Amino acid sequence: MKVGINLASQPFQRNRGMIAASIAVTLALMATLGVLISLATSERAQLAEAHSEVDRLNARIRRLDAQQAQLDAVLRRPENAEVLERSVFLNALLYRKGISWTRIFADLEKVLPYNVKVIQIHPSVDAQDHVMLDMQVGADSPQPVIELLQAMANSPFSVPVVMTQLAPSQSEPMYRFRLTVEYAQKL
């Protein structure tokens, strides 16, 4: 048996290395595709789990809101209104008593010039639990009050806001200023 190979029309080529490399790259790409598919399925499973957790928490929130509405309805009944009002009053009173007058006066002593007189202080607490001081101060001239405002800006007090200013009169010989300032005391 004679095999007729004409080397001139079909020369010998070394394709074995190229074919082996192509097979190796194809296998690597298929392995990468398998890893990507498994990652996508695990991500999809985690996403479904997260959605079910969010749905469960939303259902719990709805149940708690319904319970809160029922409790509020019980508290709003006329026979319970007096107890509710008293409870709110006592809570507000206890909250207000949490303001330390000693600390307020100690901090004021550090910033108050010797020739400024504190006439009135009224503390209050806003919705964000910040202590607000409504103050009325007096001095023989406006300059010491300006020094007080500058000193307050660099202390536990915030930048004060001057609400009103009254010039001296026959009955009141001092300049009077009404200030509102936020105080850094935490409740």
Long-range contacts (C-beta under 8 A, 24 or more apart in sequence): 95-125, 95-187, 96-123, 96-125, 98-187, 99-123, 99-125, 99-131, 99-185, 99-187, 100-185, 103-185, 104-133, 104-183, 104-185, 107-155, 107-156, 107-157, 107-183, 110-155, 111-148, 111-151, 111-152, 111-155, 111-157, 112-148, 112-151, 113-139, 113-144, 113-147, 113-148, 113-151, 115-139, 115-140, 115-144, 116-144, 116-145, 116-147, 116-148, 117-174, 119-176, 123-183, 125-187, 129-186, 129-187, 130-182, 130-183, 131-182, 131-183, 131-184, 131-185, 131-187, 132-180, 132-181, 132-182, 132-183, 133-157, 133-179, 133-180, 133-181, 133-182, 133-183, 134-163, 134-178, 134-179, 134-180, 135-178, 135-179, 135-180, 135-181, 136-176, 136-177, 136-178, 136-179, 137-176, 137-177, 137-179, 138-172, 138-174, 138-175, 138-176, 138-177, 139-174, 139-175, 140-173, 140-174, 140-175, 141-175, 142-175, 145-175, 145-177, 149-179, 152-181, 156-183, 156-184, 156-185, 157-181, 157-182, 157-183, 157-184, 158-182, 158-183, 158-184
